[in-house]
């Protein structure tokens, strides 16, 4: 059963849709400052460059006034739009934490705002492991998590579909694990642009034998990539311990109930919109993901089970896909492990002058490293070996220098 605190927290997070804007993403911060405060906003940043900023939405006039007064008292600054519904809260991290605490003391008028700010700031802390049945995925520490892709389809955009060949699927998945995959994701319905949907019976005939075989043989969690609750439930019964829902609990209304009834099964909620005109790409993505998280909370799906995916390549133009990676850090305040899946996508081919899927490995790796630098903790890829090799070096720089590297002597004379 959902707890009141979980639902209230999810509602507050959705209402205020807080995004993290820091000096490490200057384009995001400048864009938000100019959008809300015009020339005044840009001038403010020139004087307060070494600070952090939170973009806040859904304010009432009384909340904006209290936020402004509290921030000024604490040594921060608030930049608001003309209506007082959106604001940038700017200041050192300690000041922002102080503002969040003092807003709670103001009482019921600002409790939800305090709750949302506190949750966004707490997202910096280490997260607990993701429970996938008896296995756990640790999305923090020294290594980025890698999810390998097994397409049980005859029409995969990347040309690697195994169809109904269980032996080929097992061989592929075992090689991915040997190459460093932390989980394997099995899909039986193509999600490429203009793909034709398949019914549940067809999808089940493709994925169930493979999921069952992989669950019995692999030492890592097996995920089912599906938008259908019926397929998810059957795959879980066959051994899947993670559900990757490309519609983020907002497609099939029964999906949340399936996950709620399986407390040991992890969930990936992905952002997906078709034909949507974005007002502010990252703000809209964050809001939609928080709507998915509210659905999860209302159905009693515990937060520690959930990974979020901003949906690279889903309902977005190539330019928007690249902007998503540019501004990915804004999603850090959502407070869940962040998964990005750019693998072999058509945007890479476009940037590389028409490169076919099999020639998009380097582009995939570049986007994975950029995503990890912006805060992603998991990537979903076809080319596990190449990506894991690249991420091993990226993790050594971005996360933690390996002990064997720290202890290595000078390689020899130089000069």
C-alpha positions in Angstrom: 0.0 0.0 0.0 1.3 3.5 -0.7 2.2 5.6 2.3 0.9 9.2 2.7 4.4 10.5 2.9 5.5 8.9 -0.4 2.4 10.3 -2.2 2.8 13.7 -0.7 6.5 13.8 -1.6 5.7 12.7 -5.2 3.0 15.3 -5.5 5.2 18.1 -4.2 8.0 17.0 -6.5 5.7 17.2 -9.5 4.1 20.5 -8.5 7.4 22.3 -8.2 9.4 20.3 -10.8 12.8 21.4 -9.5 15.8 21.1 -11.8 19.4 21.4 -10.8 21.3 24.2 -12.6 24.9 24.5 -11.7 28.0 26.3 -13.0 29.1 22.9 -14.5 26.2 23.4 -17.0 26.6 27.1 -17.9 24.3 27.0 -20.9 21.5 25.6 -18.8 22.0 28.2 -16.1 22.3 31.1 -18.5 19.2 30.0 -20.5 17.1 29.7 -17.3 18.3 33.0 -15.9 17.5 34.9 -19.2 14.2 33.2 -19.6 13.0 34.1 -16.2 14.8 37.4 -15.5 16.0 38.7 -18.8 19.0 41.0 -18.6 18.7 41.2 -14.9 19.0 37.4 -14.6 22.2 37.4 -16.7 23.6 40.3 -14.7 22.9 38.4 -11.5 24.9 35.4 -12.8 27.9 37.6 -13.6 28.1 38.6 -9.9 27.2 35.1 -8.5 29.1 32.7 -10.8 30.4 30.4 -8.1 27.0 29.3 -6.8 24.4 26.7 -7.5 20.9 27.2 -8.7 17.6 25.4 -8.6 14.8 26.0 -11.1 11.4 26.0 -9.3 8.0 25.9 -10.8 4.4 25.8 -9.5 4.7 28.7 -7.0 1.8 30.7 -5.6 2.4 34.4 -5.0 2.5 33.9 -1.3 5.1 31.1 -1.7 7.2 33.2 -4.0 7.3 36.1 -1.4 8.3 33.7 1.4 10.9 32.0 -0.7 12.4 35.4 -1.7 12.5 36.6 1.9 13.9 33.4 3.3 16.6 33.3 0.6 17.7 36.9 1.2 17.9 36.2 5.0 20.0 33.1 4.4 22.4 34.9 2.0 20.9 33.6 -1.3 18.9 35.2 -4.0 15.6 34.5 -5.8 15.0 35.5 -9.4 11.3 35.3 -10.3 9.2 35.6 -13.5 6.6 38.3 -13.8 3.7 36.1 -12.6 5.7 34.8 -9.6 5.1 31.2 -10.5 8.6 30.3 -11.6 11.9 31.1 -9.9 15.6 30.5 -9.7 16.9 29.9 -6.2 20.6 30.9 -6.3 23.3 30.5 -3.6 25.9 28.2 -2.1 24.7 24.7 -1.4 24.6 25.3 2.3 22.4 28.3 1.8 20.0 26.4 -0.4 19.7 23.7 2.3 19.0 26.4 4.9 16.3 27.9 2.8 14.6 24.5 2.5 14.7 23.9 6.2 13.3 27.4 7.0 10.5 27.1 4.5 9.2 24.1 6.5 9.1 26.2 9.6 6.8 28.7 7.9 4.0 26.1 8.1 1.5 24.6 5.7 1.8 27.3 3.1 5.4 26.3 2.2 5.7 22.7 3.5 5.3 21.2 0.0 7.9 23.6 -1.4 10.3 22.7 1.4 9.7 19.0 0.8 10.4 19.4 -2.9 13.6 21.5 -2.3 14.9 19.0 0.3 14.3 16.1 -2.0 16.1 17.7 -4.9 19.1 18.6 -2.7 19.1 15.1 -1.1 19.6 13.6 -4.6 23.3 14.3 -4.2 23.6 11.6 -1.6 24.5 8.0 -2.4 21.5 5.9 -3.4 20.7 2.4 -2.1 21.2 -0.6 -4.4 18.4 -1.4 -6.8 16.8 -4.6 -5.8 16.2 -7.0 -8.7 15.0 -10.2 -7.0 17.9 -11.8 -5.2 20.4 -9.7 -7.1 21.1 -6.0 -6.6 22.5 -3.3 -8.9 24.6 -0.7 -7.1 24.2 2.6 -9.1 26.9 4.4 -7.2 30.5 4.1 -6.5 33.3 3.4 -8.9 31.6 2.0 -12.0 28.8 3.0 -14.3 26.1 0.3 -14.7 25.8 -1.2 -18.2 22.6 -2.8 -19.5 23.0 -5.0 -22.6 20.3 -5.1 -25.2 18.8 -8.4 -26.6 16.2 -7.8 -29.3 13.9 -10.8 -29.7 12.5 -9.2 -32.8 12.9 -9.8 -36.6 12.9 -6.1 -37.3 15.4 -4.4 -34.9 16.5 -1.0 -36.2 20.1 -1.9 -35.3 20.1 -5.2 -37.3 20.8 -7.4 -34.3 17.4 -9.0 -33.6 17.6 -12.7 -32.7 13.9 -13.4 -33.4 12.8 -16.6 -31.8 16.3 -18.2 -31.7 16.7 -18.9 -28.0 20.2 -20.3 -28.4 21.4 -17.2 -30.3 19.9 -15.0 -27.5 21.6 -17.0 -24.8 24.9 -16.9 -26.6 24.6 -13.1 -27.2 23.6 -12.4 -23.5 26.4 -14.6 -22.1 28.9 -12.7 -24.2 27.5 -9.4 -23.0 27.9 -10.5 -19.3 31.5 -11.7 -20.1 32.1 -8.3 -21.6 30.9 -6.5 -18.4 27.1 -6.1 -18.6 25.4 -5.7 -15.2 21.9 -6.5 -16.6 20.4 -7.7 -19.8 17.2 -6.2 -21.3 15.0 -8.4 -23.5 12.5 -6.8 -25.9 10.0 -8.4 -28.3 8.4 -5.3 -29.9 10.4 -2.9 -32.0 10.3 0.7 -30.9 12.1 2.2 -33.9 10.4 5.1 -35.6 7.4 4.1 -37.7 7.5 0.5 -36.4 4.3 -1.5 -36.4 3.0 -2.5 -32.9 2.5 -6.2 -32.2 -0.1 -7.9 -30.0 0.6 -9.3 -26.6 0.5 -12.9 -27.9 3.1 -12.3 -30.5 5.3 -10.4 -28.1 5.0 -13.2 -25.5 5.9 -15.9 -28.0 9.1 -14.0 -28.7 10.3 -13.0 -25.3 9.1 -15.7 -22.8 11.4 -18.6 -23.9 14.4 -16.2 -24.0 13.6 -14.6 -20.6 13.2 -18.1 -19.0 16.5 -19.3 -20.5 18.5 -16.2 -19.6 17.1 -16.1 -16.0 18.3 -19.7 -15.5 21.7 -19.1 -16.9 22.9 -15.5 -16.3 24.4 -14.3 -13.0 22.9 -10.8 -13.6 19.3 -9.5 -13.6 17.1 -10.0 -16.6 14.9 -7.1 -17.6 11.8 -7.2 -19.9 11.4 -4.2 -22.2 7.7 -3.9 -22.7 4.8 -1.4 -22.6 2.2 -4.1 -21.9 1.2 -5.2 -18.4 0.3 -8.7 -19.6 3.8 -9.2 -21.0 5.5 -7.8 -18.0 3.5 -10.1 -15.6 4.3 -13.2 -17.7 8.0 -12.2 -18.0 8.3 -11.7 -14.3 6.8 -15.2 -13.8 9.4 -16.5 -16.2 12.3 -15.0 -14.2 12.6 -11.3 -15.1 13.4 -9.1 -12.1 13.2 -5.7 -13.9 10.6 -4.1 -16.1 11.7 -1.5 -18.6 8.5 0.4 -19.5 9.0 2.7 -22.4 5.8 4.6 -21.5 6.7 5.1 -17.9 3.5 3.7 -16.3 1.5 6.1 -18.4 0.7 3.7 -21.3 -1.0 0.5 -20.0 -3.0 1.5 -16.9 -2.5 -2.0 -15.4 1.3 -1.8 -15.5 1.6 0.0 -12.1 -0.6 -2.7 -10.4 1.7 -5.5 -11.9 4.8 -3.8 -10.4 3.0 -3.0 -7.1 2.3 -6.7 -6.7 6.0 -7.6 -7.2 8.0 -5.8 -4.5 11.3 -7.4 -5.5 11.1 -6.3 -9.1 12.8 -3.1 -10.3 11.3 -0.6 -12.7 12.6 1.7 -15.4 10.2 4.5 -16.1 11.1 6.1 -19.4 10.0 9.5 -20.9 8.1 9.1 -24.2 5.9 11.5 -26.1 4.7 11.5 -29.6 3.7 14.7 -31.4 4.5 16.9 -28.4 5.6 20.5 -28.8 8.0 21.1 -26.0 7.9 24.5 -24.3 11.1 23.8 -22.4 12.6 20.5 -23.2 14.2 19.5 -19.9 11.4 21.1 -17.8 8.8 19.1 -19.7 10.8 15.9 -19.5 11.3 16.3 -15.8 7.6 17.1 -15.3 6.5 14.0 -17.2 8.9 11.8 -15.4 7.6 13.1 -12.1 4.1 12.3 -13.2 5.2 8.7 -13.7 6.8 8.7 -10.3 3.5 10.0 -8.8 1.7 7.1 -10.4 4.2 4.8 -8.9 3.8 6.3 -5.4 0.0 6.2 -5.6 0.3 2.5 -6.4 2.7 1.7 -3.6 5.8 1.1 -5.7 8.7 2.0 -3.5 11.1 4.7 -4.7 14.3 2.6 -4.2 13.1 0.2 -6.9 12.8 2.9 -9.6 15.3 4.0 -12.3 14.4 6.9 -14.6 15.2 7.2 -18.3 14.7 10.6 -20.2 14.0 8.7 -23.5 16.8 9.6 -25.9 15.4 9.0 -29.3 11.7 8.7 -28.2 9.4 11.5 -29.3 12.3 13.9 -29.8 14.0 15.4 -32.9 17.7 14.8 -33.4 18.4 18.3 -32.1 16.3 17.7 -29.0 18.2 14.4 -28.4 21.5 16.3 -28.4 20.0 19.0 -26.2 18.9 16.3 -23.8 22.5 15.2 -23.3 23.7 18.8 -23.1 21.3 19.5 -20.2 21.0 16.1 -18.7 22.3 17.3 -15.3 19.1 19.2 -14.8 17.4 15.9 -14.1 19.7 15.2 -11.1 17.1 16.6 -8.7 14.6 13.9 -9.5 16.5 11.7 -7.0 16.5 8.3 -8.8 19.3 6.5 -10.7 19.4 7.9 -14.2 19.6 5.6 -17.3 20.4 6.8 -20.8 20.0 4.7 -23.9 21.6 6.4 -27.0 22.9 3.2 -28.5 23.2 3.2 -32.3 20.3 5.7 -32.5 19.6 7.5 -35.8 20.7 10.8 -34.3 24.3 9.4 -34.2 24.0 8.4 -37.8 22.8 11.8 -38.8 25.7 13.6 -37.0 28.2 11.1 -38.5 27.0 11.9 -42.1 24.7 8.9 -42.6 26.6 6.2 -40.8 24.7 2.9 -40.6 23.9 1.3 -37.2 27.0 -0.9 -37.3 29.2 2.2 -37.6 27.8 4.1 -34.7 29.8 2.5 -31.9 32.1 5.5 -31.4 29.2 7.9 -31.4 27.4 5.7 -28.9 30.4 5.7 -26.6 30.8 9.4 -26.8 27.2 10.0 -25.8 27.5 7.5 -23.0 30.6 9.2 -21.6 28.9 12.7 -21.9 25.8 11.3 -20.1 27.9 9.8 -17.3 29.7 13.1 -16.9 26.3 14.8 -16.5 25.1 12.3 -13.8 23.9 9.2 -15.6 24.5 6.0 -13.5 23.4 3.4 -16.1 23.6 3.1 -19.9 21.7 0.8 -22.2 23.8 -0.4 -25.2 24.2 -3.0 -27.9 28.0 -2.9 -28.0 28.8 -3.8 -24.4 32.5 -4.6 -24.8 33.4 -1.4 -26.5 31.3 0.8 -24.2 32.6 -0.9 -21.0 36.2 -0.4 -22.1 35.5 3.3 -22.7 33.5 3.7 -19.5 36.3 2.1 -17.4 38.5 5.0 -18.3 35.7 7.6 -18.0 34.8 6.2 -14.5 38.4 6.4 -13.5 38.3 10.1 -14.1 34.7 11.0 -13.2 34.1 8.7 -10.3 37.1 7.1 -8.6 40.7 6.5 -9.5 41.3 2.7 -9.3 43.6 1.6 -6.5 45.9 -0.2 -8.9 46.3 3.1 -10.8 47.1 5.0 -7.7 49.8 2.5 -6.7 51.3 2.3 -10.2 54.9 3.7 -10.4 56.2 6.1 -13.0 56.3 4.2 -16.3 59.9 5.0 -17.0 62.2 7.9 -17.8 60.8 10.9 -19.7 62.1 14.0 -21.3 
